[in-house]
Amino acid sequence: MEQLTTLYIDKESHKFSAAHYTIFSASERERLHGHNYSVSAKIVAPMGGNGFSADYNLYKNRLAVLCNALDEYMLLAGDSPHQVITEQGAYYRVQFAGEEMLFLRCDTLVLPIRNATVEEFSYYLLQRLLQDSAADDLREIELCVGSGPGQKGCAVWRR
């Protein structure tokens, strides 16, 4: 019988600071604001003959790279049905409910998400971690993104 183990990675250093707004409907959104987001992961893998299931350092480094890639950016939901994002020179031009907003392209990331929420961020980061871990023998990953104490969204992948 295969022995599975669970690794929990929840380091203070796995965080990113970003600006965003959440879209509630075709006519309502939050005001632009930011969070210090935290990222944690639960990884289930088979126990190896050496008493290890997975290299903590490998996954800590992968999570750090993912966090650093989002740190200090304005995050826009590129797949939202309620806004239109176009490139206009050095800016992203965002149209939402009759409003126009301009964001410097060098300070902004347009992500393939429907909304700028912890739920969508967790799924986005989970997909990136799965790409980086495609060759690893994993059974499950739960990746969580928190926007403050006691508030987080998680996405789960199971083989």
N, C-alpha and C positions, 0 to 999 in steps of 0.2 A: 504494500500500500504506500502510495506517495505521501510524504510528509510535507505539508505546506506551512510556511511561516509568514508572519505579517510584520513588515517594517513600517514604523511611523516616523515621518520626517516633518518636524514642525520647529524650524529654526527661526530665531529672531532676525537673522540676516536675510531670510527669504521674504522680501517685501519689495514693493515698488510704489512710488508716488505718482499719481496721475490725475489729470482733470477730465471731467466728463459731464454729461447730462443724460438723464434717463428720459426716454420718450414714453408717455402714458397713452397717447392716442394720436390721431392725425392732427389734433389741434392743441394738445397740451404736453408740455415737457417741464422738467426741472430747470432751475437756473443753473448756469455753469458753476461748477464747484469741484473740489478735489478731495481725495482720500489718500491715506497711507494704507495701501492694501497689503495684507499678509497672504502668503501662499504656503500650503502644507499638502502633504501627500501620504497616502496609505498604499503600500505596495505588497501584494501577495505573490510569493514565488516559492518554488519547491526547494526544500533543504538539500544542499549539496553534501557530498561525502566528507567534506572538510568542516562541516558544522556551520557553514554560511549559506544564506539563500541568495543574497544579492549584495553588491558592494555599496554601502551607505555613501561613501565619498563620491562615487559615480553619479548617484541620483541627487545628492546635495549639489554637486557642480552643475548638473543639468538644470535643476530648478533655479539656481543662481543665474545662469545664463538667460533663462526665460524671463526672470524678473528684471534683469538688467536691460533686456530688449524693450521693455515697456516703461522703464523708469523715466520720470520727468517729461512725459509727453501728454498732449491732449489726445484722448482716445475717442475716435468717432466710429459709429456703427455703420459700416459700409453697406450692409444688407438690409437696412431698415426700409420698409415700404413707405414710410412717412416723410422721408427727407431725400433730397437729391444733392449729391456731392459731385462737384466738378473741379477740375484744376484750372486755375486762373493765374498764370505767371507763377509767382512765388507763394501763392495762397491756394488753400482749398476754399471754395465757395460753397456754403451749405444753405440750401433753401428748405425752410420748414414753416408750414402754416403761415405763409405770407411774409415771413421774416427772412432776412439774409444775414449770414454770419460769415466772417472771413477769419481763417486760421492760417498762420504761417505753416507752409508745408514742412519746413525743417523742424518744427516743434510738434507736429501732428502725425499720428498714425491712423490710417483708415483700416480697420480690422474687418475680416469677413464674419461679422456678427450682426444679429438683428437689432440689438439694443446694448447700450453700455451699462450692463448690470453685472453683479458678481456671478450670477448663474451663467451668463454668456462668457464672461472672462474665464471661469473655471473650465467650461467646455473647450474654449479656444486653447488654453494652456495645456489641457489634457491631450488634445490632438497633436500639439507640438511635441509633448513629452513622448507620446506613442511613436511619432516619427523617429525621434532620437533613440528610442528603445526597441525598434522593430526587430532587432536581432537577439534580444534578450528573452529568456524563458520566463515570462511573467504570466500570472493567471488573472490578476485583477489590479487595477489602479483606481484609487479615488483621489481626485485632486480638488482642493478647496481653496477658494479665494474669499478672504474676509475684508470687510470695509470698516470694521471697528470691533471693539470688544463685544462678543456675543452675537455677531451678525456675519454670516458667511453663506456662500452657495457652493455646492459641490457637484462635480460630474464624475460618473463612474463608468469604467470600461471593464468588461469581463471576457475572458477567452472562452 
